Amino acid sequence: MSKIEINDDLIARFLTGDASPEEAIAVTDWLKEAQNREHFEELESAWRYAAGVTLPKFDKATAWGKVSDHVHIPTAASSPERTRTPWSLGIAAAVVVLALSAYFIFFSQSPSPAAEMGTVTTSDNFRFIELPDRTTVTLHRNSELLYPDQFAGSSRQVRLARGRAYFNVTQDAGRPFIVEAGEVKIKVLGTEFNVQMDETQMTVHVREGRVLLTSAVDSVTITSGMTAGVRFGRFAVTSVPVGNLYSYATQRLVFDDASLSEVIHDLEDSYPFTFELKNRALENCRLTATFYKDDIDKIVNLVAETLNLTVAKNGRHFTIEGEGCL
């Protein structure tokens, strides 16, 4: 059980993005209990009745955090037989309206940090970047990252506009590191994780540590070895091994009885080179090997020697020939 005390101040910080990952986990667990949200649901219903409008689509936990600093609601256990009159519900609804209005006005007027950010883009190459706090980022091909010359304020914020990036975040408990990626915010203190954006969805895989992911309608915390995919703001979490997903950044490739077609796929993903198999039967060849910080020529020559193949190189293109494998 968490030793972190759940109070209104912590809940507000959780939903405005200022809580630590440990605090966020404690709040998330606390919100699983229905009684912790029933009073807000009552206020929400009253607001609908009094205002005669439909609330924006957001989860009840988020709404609770937005008003908890402004409204004190006694627990259900303190008054089990109390009744609510339309007058009292109307007062409560008015308070909710004021609190929510203040929240949306405040955040709609907040300046965008992107206005003062520089941009780094890649095309057919990779790019290693050291940020002002010594956090490092490896950009994959066809990617774009925005970040400031210096981090100011209580957080360190960057934006991944497109593509893929691997982050190795320098720990700073006083200033959480936040990555904006499409509709999602990724909040960490110190960890290593990979972010990948494409036309259909975005995925985040944590190599070490823990990150908090939030969207307009959902939130989730993932830890080492976990992957979260997001579509339409909703997160789906898995623990399926990702193989050499971020080898382009770590320069570590591990193959365990992998087919040659899989090997080539991972090599093309990790190095700016392309491959061609002259014989389709070569796809069935299997390889078990580990490479760490080896240049591409050494890797290809070792693969060819192990599988009794021949290799020709032309610029950034390798051609592999051989009789194939059963």
Buried (B, 14 or more C-beta within 10 A) or exposed (E): EEEBEBEBEBBBBBBBBBBBBBBBBBBBBBBEEEEBBEBBEBBBEBBEEBEEEEEEEBBEBBBBBBBBBBBEBEEEEEEEEEEEEEEEBBEBBBBBBEBBEBBEEEEEEEEEBBEEBEEBBBEEEBBEBEBEBEBBBBBBBEBBBBBBEEBEEEBBBBBBBBBBBBBBBBEBEEBBBBBBBBBBBBBBBBBBBBBBBEEEEBBBBBBEBBBBBBBBBBBBBBBBBBBBBBEEBEBEBBEEEBBBBBBBBBBBBBBEEBBBBBBBBBBEBBBBBEBEBBBEBBBEBBBEBEBEEBEBEEBBEBBBEEBEBEBEEEEEEBBBBBEBBE
